[in-house]
């Protein structure tokens, strides 16, 4: 029975991130092919807007009044219908972007709902959840491969599936399938039913009273700032790959997720040897190196440099974001742990990515001018901007962060992020 429940939850997590990966790695290519090349930063703006709104919906409504599996299913079905209709608005950029906003407002709360449902229905969270969650990364990988190698069967010769509406239809279909499937998942009552929930607790202000210290504030500021150049990667890598001659754009980007799985498994080894500060520092340096490789590889479309930059995603994500979540967990107690983790998500995927998407879009449009695409020399100059930004954030962090208590906890507990 236990294995059966775990398998069902793993399928839920697979579909949850398959849905995100199916459209997120192709939307900029589709918009560029549809005459919205100067607006490709907007999907990556409405996504963090939805990430900011999601905790309020989940904390004030979903977690208090409705069974988790029913909210999860309803949101995915509504989101699937919206995504199916979105390509019909492609001739009206404003309506198209508003449709993507509406879709993301449905989707982003489902991430925490899926986690809540999984945690409620397993016995050993530390050992079982990582196994379930890794299927989410596998789902993202499979989505990218399907977009590039399966959807190509349904387009004319020479047309990239990423440049068509097919990834959006694939997202819609998977979303509706997960929506229907969610109603069959184990009953999970609203976790906060009867409890008082405040806006302060949702955005993590109460947790700040406990976590507040110089090093934590440096970490918080660095987390926000590093997400500004991060937005350039999610938004413009897919366009950059197309301009440098790559054909299977979505599939190529899945190299990053494969790397993520590998480095997730290696994290326990590195965490003990590097400690909190240098684990986070190496993660930031990986962002600098990634953008530098993109910049250096751009003029001559050097394949190995571009692929190496994508493959660094495992270090970029695991060594900073996952390590950051572990650092916050070390600093927290049971009463504020959820609030503290929510605060980091709000700061990074919400505020940081929102600012980053707008700045990256503005920068790209300045380079673009009246052109339809950047030249390879312009891509060289473009990628140096987030590289330098990330380098400044890294130096700031390394100069001012030192948390002796957290470092001692890592040594004492020999922390294992995979349980």
C-alpha positions in Angstrom: 0.0 0.0 0.0 2.8 2.4 0.9 4.6 1.8 -2.4 1.3 2.3 -4.3 0.7 5.6 -2.6 4.3 6.7 -3.3 3.9 5.7 -7.0 0.6 7.7 -7.3 2.3 10.8 -5.7 5.3 10.4 -8.0 3.0 10.4 -11.0 1.4 13.6 -9.6 4.8 15.2 -9.3 5.9 14.1 -12.7 2.8 15.7 -14.4 3.1 18.8 -12.2 6.5 19.7 -13.6 5.9 18.2 -17.0 3.2 20.9 -17.4 5.6 23.7 -16.5 8.5 22.4 -18.6 6.3 21.9 -21.7 5.6 25.6 -22.2 8.2 27.5 -20.2 11.2 26.4 -22.4 9.4 27.2 -25.7 7.2 30.2 -25.1 9.8 32.9 -26.1 10.5 31.1 -29.4 6.8 30.9 -30.1 6.3 34.6 -29.3 9.2 35.6 -31.5 7.9 33.6 -34.4 4.5 35.2 -33.9 5.7 38.8 -34.1 6.1 39.4 -30.4 9.9 39.3 -30.2 10.1 42.4 -28.1 7.6 41.1 -25.6 9.2 37.7 -24.7 10.0 38.9 -21.2 6.4 39.2 -20.2 5.6 35.4 -19.7 8.6 35.5 -17.3 7.1 38.5 -15.6 3.5 37.2 -15.1 5.0 34.0 -13.7 6.6 35.7 -10.7 3.6 37.9 -10.3 1.6 34.7 -9.8 4.3 33.3 -7.5 3.8 36.4 -5.3 0.0 35.9 -5.3 0.1 32.1 -4.8 0.9 32.1 -1.0 -2.0 34.4 -0.3 -4.5 32.2 -2.2 -3.1 29.0 -0.6 -2.7 30.4 2.9 -5.9 32.4 3.2 -8.3 30.2 1.2 -7.0 26.8 -0.1 -5.4 25.7 3.2 -8.4 26.7 5.3 -11.6 25.7 3.5 -11.1 23.0 0.9 -9.5 19.5 0.5 -6.1 19.8 -1.1 -6.7 17.3 -3.9 -9.9 19.1 -4.9 -8.3 22.5 -5.1 -5.3 21.0 -7.0 -7.6 19.3 -9.5 -9.9 22.3 -10.0 -7.0 24.7 -10.6 -5.3 22.4 -13.1 -8.5 21.9 -15.1 -9.3 25.6 -15.2 -5.6 26.3 -16.1 -5.7 23.7 -18.9 -8.8 25.4 -20.4 -7.1 28.8 -20.3 -3.9 27.5 -21.8 -5.8 25.8 -24.6 -7.5 29.1 -25.5 -4.3 31.2 -25.2 -2.9 30.6 -28.7 -6.2 32.0 -30.2 -5.2 35.4 -28.8 -1.8 35.4 -30.5 -2.8 38.3 -32.8 -3.5 40.5 -29.7 -0.3 40.7 -27.6 -2.1 42.3 -24.6 -4.8 39.6 -24.4 -2.2 36.9 -25.0 -0.1 38.0 -22.0 -3.2 38.5 -19.8 -4.2 34.9 -20.7 -0.7 33.7 -19.6 -1.2 35.7 -16.4 -4.5 34.0 -15.8 -3.0 30.6 -16.5 -0.1 31.2 -14.1 -2.4 32.4 -11.4 -4.0 29.0 -11.6 -0.8 27.0 -11.9 1.6 28.6 -9.3 -0.5 27.7 -6.2 -0.5 24.0 -7.4 3.2 23.7 -6.6 2.8 24.1 -2.9 -0.5 22.2 -3.0 1.2 19.2 -4.6 4.0 19.4 -1.9 1.3 19.6 0.8 -0.6 16.6 -0.6 2.6 14.6 -0.8 3.8 15.4 2.7 0.4 14.6 4.2 0.3 11.1 2.7 3.8 9.8 3.4 5.2 8.6 6.7 8.9 9.5 6.4 9.1 12.9 4.8 12.9 13.1 4.7 13.4 9.7 3.0 10.3 9.5 0.8 9.7 13.0 -0.4 13.1 13.4 -2.3 12.2 10.2 -4.2 8.8 11.6 -5.1 10.1 15.1 -5.9 12.8 13.8 -8.3 10.0 12.6 -10.6 9.1 16.3 -11.0 12.6 17.0 -12.5 12.2 13.9 -14.7 8.8 15.3 -15.8 10.4 18.5 -16.9 13.1 16.6 -18.8 10.5 14.4 -20.6 8.5 17.5 -21.5 11.5 19.1 -23.2 12.2 15.9 -25.1 8.6 15.6 -26.2 8.5 19.1 -27.5 11.6 18.7 -29.6 11.3 15.1 -30.7 7.6 14.1 -30.6 5.8 17.3 -31.5 8.1 17.7 -34.6 6.1 14.9 -36.1 3.1 17.3 -36.3 4.8 20.2 -38.0 5.9 20.8 -41.6 9.5 20.1 -42.6 11.9 22.8 -41.4 9.5 24.2 -38.8 10.6 24.0 -35.1 7.8 22.8 -32.8 8.9 25.3 -30.3 7.9 28.1 -32.8 4.3 26.8 -32.9 1.4 26.6 -30.5 1.9 22.9 -30.0 3.8 23.1 -26.7 0.9 25.2 -25.3 -1.6 22.6 -26.4 0.6 19.9 -24.8 0.6 21.9 -21.6 -3.2 22.3 -21.7 -3.7 18.5 -22.3 -1.4 17.5 -19.5 -2.9 20.0 -17.1 -6.4 18.7 -17.7 -5.2 15.1 -17.3 -3.5 16.0 -14.0 -6.6 17.9 -12.9 -8.8 14.8 -13.4 -6.2 12.5 -11.9 -6.0 14.8 -8.8 -9.5 13.9 -7.7 -8.4 10.3 -7.4 -5.6 11.1 -5.0 -5.8 10.4 -1.3 -8.1 12.7 0.6 -6.1 15.5 2.2 -8.1 17.8 4.4 -7.3 21.5 4.5 -4.2 21.7 6.8 -5.0 25.1 8.3 -8.7 24.5 8.9 -9.8 26.4 12.0 -6.5 28.2 12.4 -5.9 31.9 12.3 -3.7 32.8 9.4 -2.4 36.4 8.9 -0.9 38.2 6.0 2.2 38.7 8.2 2.7 35.0 8.6 2.1 34.3 4.9 4.8 36.7 3.7 7.2 35.6 6.5 7.4 38.8 8.6 6.8 36.8 11.8 9.6 34.5 10.9 12.0 37.4 10.4 11.8 38.1 14.2 13.5 34.8 14.8 15.8 34.7 11.8 17.0 38.3 11.9 20.8 38.6 12.0 23.4 40.3 9.8 24.3 37.2 8.0 20.7 36.2 7.3 19.9 39.7 5.9 23.0 39.4 3.7 21.7 36.0 2.5 18.2 37.4 1.9 19.5 40.4 -0.1 21.9 38.1 -2.1 19.0 35.7 -2.8 16.9 38.5 -4.2 19.7 40.1 -6.2 21.0 36.8 -7.7 17.5 36.2 -9.1 17.7 39.3 -11.2 20.4 37.9 -13.6 18.8 34.5 -13.3 15.7 35.7 -15.1 17.8 36.4 -18.2 18.7 32.7 -18.4 15.1 31.4 -18.3 13.9 34.1 -20.7 16.5 34.3 -23.4 18.5 31.0 -23.5 15.8 29.5 -25.7 16.1 32.5 -28.2 19.9 32.4 -27.9 20.0 28.7 -28.8 17.9 29.3 -31.9 20.1 32.2 -33.0 23.3 30.0 -32.6 21.9 27.2 -34.8 20.4 24.7 -32.3 17.3 23.0 -33.6 16.1 20.9 -30.7 15.8 23.9 -28.3 13.6 22.5 -25.6 15.5 19.2 -25.5 18.8 20.9 -25.4 17.7 22.8 -22.3 16.9 19.6 -20.5 20.7 19.0 -20.1 20.3 21.5 -17.2 17.7 19.3 -15.5 19.8 16.2 -15.9 22.7 18.1 -14.3 20.3 19.1 -11.5 19.6 15.5 -10.6 23.3 14.6 -10.7 24.4 17.4 -8.4 21.4 16.9 -6.1 22.8 13.4 -5.4 26.3 14.9 -4.8 25.1 17.7 -2.5 25.7 15.8 0.8 29.3 15.2 -0.1 29.9 18.9 -1.0 27.9 20.3 1.8 30.0 18.8 4.5 33.3 19.8 2.8 32.3 23.3 1.7 30.0 24.5 4.5 27.1 26.9 4.1 29.1 30.0 2.9 31.2 28.4 0.2 28.3 26.1 -0.9 26.3 29.2 -1.7 29.3 31.0 -3.0 30.1 28.2 -5.5 26.5 28.3 -6.6 26.7 32.1 -7.4 30.1 31.6 -9.1 28.4 29.0 -11.4 26.0 31.7 -12.6 29.0 34.0 -13.4 30.7 31.2 -15.3 27.6 30.2 -17.1 27.0 33.6 -18.5 30.7 34.1 -19.3 30.6 30.8 -21.3 27.5 32.0 -23.2 29.2 35.4 -23.9 32.5 33.8 -25.1 30.8 31.1 -27.1 28.3 33.5 -28.8 30.4 35.2 -31.6 31.5 31.9 -33.2 28.5 29.8 -31.9 31.0 27.5 -30.0 28.8 24.5 -29.2 30.7 23.1 -26.2 30.7 26.4 -24.4 27.0 26.9 -24.8 26.3 23.3 -23.7 28.7 23.6 -20.8 26.8 26.8 -19.7 23.5 24.9 -19.7 25.0 21.9 -17.9 26.1 24.2 -15.1 22.4 24.5 -14.1 22.8 21.7 -11.6 25.4 23.7 -9.6 23.6 27.0 -10.2 20.3 25.7 -8.8 21.3 23.0 -6.3 24.3 24.8 -4.7 22.5 28.0 -4.2 18.7 27.5 -4.1 18.6 24.0 -2.5 21.5 24.9 -0.2 19.7 28.1 0.7 16.6 26.2 1.6 18.8 24.0 3.9 20.4 27.1 5.4 16.9 28.5 6.2 15.9 25.2 7.7 18.9 25.2 9.9 18.0 28.7 11.2 14.4 27.9 11.8 12.3 26.0 14.4 9.1 24.0 13.9 6.9 27.0 14.5 8.3 29.2 11.7 9.8 26.7 9.3 7.0 26.9 6.8 6.9 30.7 7.0 10.6 31.0 6.5 10.7 28.8 3.4 7.7 30.7 2.0 9.6 34.0 2.6 12.6 32.7 0.5 10.3 31.6 -2.3 8.5 35.0 -2.3 11.8 36.9 -2.3 13.5 34.8 -5.1 10.9 33.4 -7.5 8.6 36.3 -6.8 10.2 39.7 -6.3 13.7 38.8 -7.7 12.5 37.1 -10.8 9.9 39.8 -11.4 12.5 42.6 -11.3 14.9 40.4 -13.3 12.4 39.7 -16.1 11.7 43.3 -16.6 15.3 44.4 -16.6 16.4 41.5 -18.9 13.5 42.4 -21.3 14.4 46.1 -21.3 18.1 45.3 -21.9 17.3 42.8 -24.7 15.0 45.3 -26.5 17.8 48.0 -26.3 20.1 45.6 -28.1 17.3 44.5 -30.5 16.3 48.0 -31.7 14.6 47.7 -35.1 16.1 44.3 -35.8 14.2 41.0 -35.7 17.0 39.2 -33.9 20.3 39.9 -32.2 23.5 39.3 -34.0 26.0 36.8 -32.4 28.3 39.8 -31.5 25.3 41.4 -29.7 24.6 38.2 -27.8 28.3 38.3 -26.7 27.7 41.8 -25.2 24.3 40.9 -23.8 25.4 37.9 -21.8 28.3 39.9 -20.1 25.7 42.1 -18.4 24.2 39.3 -16.2 27.7 37.8 -15.8 29.0 41.0 -14.2 25.8 41.5 -12.2 26.1 38.0 -10.7 29.8 38.5 -10.0 29.1 41.7 -8.0 26.4 39.8 -6.0 28.8 37.0 -5.3 31.6 39.3 -4.1 29.1 41.1 -1.8 27.9 37.8 -0.3 31.4 36.4 0.3 32.6 39.6 1.9 29.7 40.1 4.3 28.2 36.6 5.0 29.5 34.5 7.9 27.2 32.5 10.1 29.2 30.6 12.6 26.2 28.9 14.2 25.0 27.5 10.9 28.5 26.3 9.9 28.8 24.4 13.2 25.4 22.8 12.7 26.5 21.5 9.4 29.6 19.9 10.9 27.7 18.6 14.0 24.8 17.1 12.1 26.6 16.1 8.9 23.4 17.4 7.1 22.0 15.3 4.3 19.6 17.2 2.0 18.2 14.0 0.7 17.3 12.6 4.1 
